[in-house]
Amino acid sequence: MLLDELYRTTIEKCGLEPQRIVLVGVSGGADSLAMMHVLHTLGYPIVIAHLDHCLRAESGNDAAFVRQMAASLGLPIVEGREDVTAYADEHRQSIEEAAREVRYKFLFEKARLLEAQAVAVAHHADDQVETVLMHLLRGASLSGLSGMAYRRMMPIWDPAIPLVRPLLGVWREEIDLYLEEVGWKARVDTSNQDTTYFRNRLRHELIPQLTSYNPKIKEVLRRMSEVVREEDHLLGDIAGETWNRVFVSGSENAIQLYRKGFLELPKPLQRRVLMRTIAMLRPDLRDIGFETLARGLKFAEEPTSGKITDLVSRLCMASIGDVLIIKDWEVELPDWQKPLLAEPKFEASMSPENPVALRHGWQLEAHWIDELPESLLKDVTQVGPNEVWLDAEQLALPLIVRSRKQGEHWQPLGMEGHHQSFQDFFITQKVPEHLRALWPLVCSGSEVAWVVGMRPSEAFKITKETRKVLKLRVFKGD
């Protein structure tokens, strides 16, 4: 009966093909031994994989035992050895996280070499219950409460080989009974009794207490995880369609979303879109907690332009204008190919003979207008934002191209008799804070004549008395 159910599970839920190799992770414990025997009995071509974590003095005996059990079935085996304690120290991880990381790295490396169709691990129904409880206690989203999946792609380890869990619907009691029936005795991992590990405390302390309230608590939690997973998948599909509507651009380490469209979504879909975005940047992140999502949503509603808030796993969120950016901490905020200075302290002289190069191929140049049109005052109002005409007789050449100075004020066109700080001007013009120190100013002596691409100064404007005009232009070269 159990074999019939597991055969359907391997086909329907794990998506395994009967004729292709499956790499089976075997520790020597009851769960992985049962999985090895079941998959072999069902006729799958399997290769056994065992990694010695060097966490216990008897770990070498575990390796010998697995080797012996594989030989008894005539199965090939690949082995590895990794000092998990040293790895955890080096990478500043817990022993549990380090063991998981080195194990999957080993398994998928071997799976690629063997051209295996999948990596099979022996998580079972009791493991599922413990996982759901762990996520619940840590404040998980629906995805976390859905627990583990029978089949899952893990791009961080391999983009094409899935991780499968054939025993996920089988209770530990059933596994022990199966091994008893086939006459196999498993190795006992004494570390499974160590309650300093969070999962072990759940297994040996919390779950027995919960059982005193409801003898069927494990079945209740497993059933809940299945229902939640179905609803999670449905919401995930809806969020996928919605995500495309608010997506602006993205790369492997930064994604931009349309903030207004994001905030128009119902809160559940906002959480889903943010969760999907984080998952794209951190595909191996096992659970995205409620606090992470709540922090991100609050920031999206009430951001300070150019400011950043931490999210999770070295990801942060920034808001610039109507764009939300989720990115790696190390990634600089985007400048959208704007005509910016090379560095904040940049300074260069400019004249008709000496143009100035800016970032991203932009050029800043000056030209004399030799013959003034009769409609000069009208024409000067019709030039675009990337061009400006100035009264040359008021200018001191050569002009200076530089960034703003601390506390600097200027007189924008139209503010006769008044001055404005660049802090206020840039806020009014919605210039992102991280770009303000790089925005080019064209200066005549100590006075700002043009904020490039925005507005000229009142002091150098064209009037009916103007007799000589200097045209400034910023443009993107080939």
Secondary structure, 3 states (H helix, E strand, C coil): CHHHHHHHHHHHHCCCCCCCCEEEECCCCHHHHHHHHHHHHCCCCEEEEEEECCCCCCHHHHHHHHHHHHHHCCCCEEEEECCHHHHHHHHCCCHHHHHHHHHHHHHHHHHHHHCCCEEECCCCHHHHHHHHHHHHHCCECHHHHCCCCCEEEECCCEEEEEEECCCCCCCHHHHHHHHHHHCCCCCCCHHHHCCCCHHHHHHHHHHHHHHHHCCCHHHHHHHHHHHHHHHHHHHHHHHHHHHHHHEEEECCCEEEEEHHHHHCCCHHHHHHHHHHHHHHHCCCCCCCEHHHHHHHHHHHHCCCCCCEEEEECCEEEEEECCEEEEEECCCCCCCCCCCCCCCCCCEEEEECCECEECHHHEEEEEEEECCCCCCHHHHHHHCCCCEEEEEHHHCCCCEEEECCCCCCEECECCCCCCCEEHHHHHHHCCCCHHHHCCCCEEEECCEEEEECCCEEEHHHCCCCCCCCEEEEEEEECC
